[in-house]
Amino acid sequence: MKPFAFLRRASATAVVAPSPVTTPFGQQLQPLLHCLLSQPVSASESAFLCATWFLHALHASTTTQTIALDSLKPIDFRHSDRAIVETYLEDNVTVLDACNQLSEKMQVIQEYAKSLRVVSHLLQGPTPTTLARALGLLESSWEAMERRFREIPDNKYNSRSSSSKMSRKKVAKQQDNSEYGEILNGSMAMALMACVVLGTALSFKSKRLPTNEYCSQSSIPTSWSLSLHELHKQLKGRKLAGNNSSMMLCELRQAVKVAQDLQHHIKIRNKSGVEVAGEELKKRCNGLEEQITALDEGVRELYKRLVSVRMALLGFLSRA
């Protein structure tokens, strides 16, 4: 499943783009997207790379699942909706897997932060022995985090077969005249948005946002889909305006940078540098642990809501 299917641009040959449709579901989704679009950007760093932005994104995605569930209940399930629901259920499993992978990565980061906290304790009343232990722990903890990250498989959003892609195109056409289609497409789009961008920030390799698409967008544009497209453009634009460094979560990158500085000062036996970097490391550890805990809670809550939508849809199918 490729992310950002809902962002497919209209054909360049189109003379007049259709006006966006405003739906009851879209009216509830718009304030959440507006909140994300209006997040301030710092001059020194892209705000969307910091935990605060992701907490807003996870909240918006989780709230969307509740909106979707409430919106589906009064709608009569039609036989033509079955393919739409079955496609959603398939994608739902992939996003649930992505949530599990995000939680696993955040557990690795928490273990790294705990190691850095041990280092800060070793620097209290430093001796040649404790400095040597601190240096060894700085090196080993970084290597362990890198290794563990490599062992966690990336969620492949684009690993669909040709036949699967063909069936998705047929389903996309059915969504044009289906309330089920719009609601499930929107709820999945919001879940993907949060998981894909957070997954990028919890990677040592990513330098750009994924831009592939996992299925065709409905030919009828909605106000929320246009806002989501604008959000994706905004996220890409913030990255392009910055440097070519990794899109790592800023709290993690800051902690890693301080740890590297401390490592350097210990190696060259710069006592004052060790003291300054040691104090800074303690502050960065506190911030990193706090934010990662909050993000993990947000991902787990999104997971629960996705399961709730899944169970409701399975119930609809069983009664159809």
Helices and strands as residue ranges (DSSP letters): G 5-7, H 24-37, G 47-49, H 51-72, G 79-81, H 82-122, H 128-151, H 162-175, H 179-201, H 223-241, H 250-267, H 271-319
